[in-house]
Amino acid sequence: MLTVTCLILIDPDGCVLATQRPLYKSLGGFWEFPGGKAEAGESAEEALRREIREELHLELGPLEAITPVEHDYDFGRIRLLPFLGRCAERPKLQLAEHIDARWIVPADFATLEWAPADVPILGEIAAILRGV
């Protein structure tokens, strides 16, 4: 099983960062929470911080692990480890990997075509933002 991390970044207005995968990669064009695979010797949080530096040129503040997701893709099974982060102001993004990025409210989650492993996370984020 492949372990993958992802970032759920929430801005002060309750919008969540979503990024669109490059068309030439697996799951091309799908929306996801940014992140990636851990390298040998990295913890999940270290891997996420590195991936976000590489993909978005952002340094992350405190992170909180939320419910992991396991999903079977045609290329194999993944275990997705999401981390929740908050930003005091919406950062300027420099997309090094993704083809688009949007800040969206949970009510608009359904307007994007999400990578299947990310879909179970959407309900938990909506509940967190409702204060449930």
C-alpha positions in Angstrom: 0.0 0.0 0.0 1.3 3.5 -0.9 1.1 6.1 1.8 0.2 9.6 0.6 -0.2 12.8 2.5 -2.5 15.8 1.8 -3.1 19.3 3.1 -6.5 20.7 4.0 -5.6 24.4 4.2 -8.4 26.7 5.5 -8.3 30.5 5.2 -9.9 33.0 7.7 -13.1 33.0 5.6 -13.6 29.3 5.9 -12.5 28.6 2.3 -10.5 25.5 1.6 -7.6 25.2 -0.9 -8.2 22.7 -3.8 -5.6 22.0 -6.5 -6.0 20.5 -10.0 -3.7 17.7 -11.0 -1.7 18.0 -14.2 -3.3 16.4 -17.2 -0.3 14.2 -18.1 -0.3 12.5 -14.6 -2.5 9.7 -13.3 -5.8 11.2 -12.3 -5.0 14.1 -14.6 -7.5 17.0 -14.4 -9.0 15.8 -11.1 -9.1 18.1 -8.1 -7.3 17.2 -4.9 -5.9 18.4 -1.7 -2.2 19.1 -2.4 0.5 16.7 -1.0 2.3 13.6 -2.0 4.3 10.5 -1.1 6.7 10.2 1.8 10.4 9.5 1.0 12.4 7.0 2.9 12.9 8.1 6.5 10.3 10.9 6.4 7.3 11.0 8.8 4.0 11.8 7.1 4.1 15.4 8.4 7.6 15.9 7.2 6.7 14.6 3.8 3.7 16.9 3.6 5.7 19.9 4.6 8.3 19.1 1.9 5.7 18.4 -0.8 3.9 21.7 -0.1 7.2 23.6 -0.2 8.0 22.0 -3.6 4.5 22.2 -5.1 3.2 25.5 -3.7 6.3 27.3 -2.3 4.5 27.6 1.1 5.8 27.0 4.6 3.2 25.5 6.9 2.3 26.4 10.4 0.8 23.9 12.9 -0.9 20.9 11.4 -3.5 18.5 12.9 -4.0 14.9 11.5 -7.5 14.1 10.6 -9.2 10.8 9.6 -7.1 8.7 7.1 -8.7 7.3 4.0 -7.8 4.0 2.2 -8.8 3.8 -1.5 -8.2 1.2 -4.3 -7.1 2.8 -7.6 -6.4 0.8 -10.7 -2.7 1.4 -10.0 -2.9 0.2 -6.4 -4.2 0.8 -2.9 -3.3 4.1 -1.2 -3.6 5.3 2.4 -4.2 9.0 2.3 -3.1 10.8 5.5 -4.8 14.3 5.6 -3.5 17.1 7.8 -5.6 20.2 8.6 -3.9 23.6 8.6 -5.2 27.1 9.0 -3.7 30.3 7.6 -4.1 33.8 9.1 -4.4 35.2 5.6 -4.7 33.6 2.2 -1.2 33.0 0.9 0.0 33.8 -2.6 0.4 30.5 -4.4 3.2 29.6 -6.8 2.0 26.5 -8.6 5.0 24.3 -9.5 3.0 21.1 -10.1 -0.7 21.8 -10.4 -2.5 23.4 -13.3 -5.0 25.4 -11.2 -5.9 26.2 -7.6 -9.1 27.5 -6.0 -10.3 28.5 -2.6 -13.8 27.1 -2.2 -16.4 26.8 0.5 -17.8 23.4 1.4 -21.1 24.2 -0.3 -19.2 24.3 -3.6 -17.2 21.1 -3.1 -19.6 19.3 -5.5 -18.8 21.7 -8.4 -15.3 20.1 -8.8 -14.5 16.6 -10.0 -12.4 15.2 -7.1 -9.9 12.5 -7.0 -11.8 9.6 -5.5 -9.6 9.1 -2.5 -10.2 12.8 -1.5 -14.0 12.5 -1.6 -14.4 11.0 1.9 -12.5 13.9 3.4 -15.0 16.5 2.1 -17.7 15.6 4.7 -15.2 15.8 7.6 -14.0 19.2 6.4 -17.6 20.5 6.1 -18.3 19.2 9.7 -15.1 20.8 11.0 -16.1 24.2 9.5 -19.6 23.9 10.9 -18.0 23.4 14.3 -19.5 19.9 14.7 
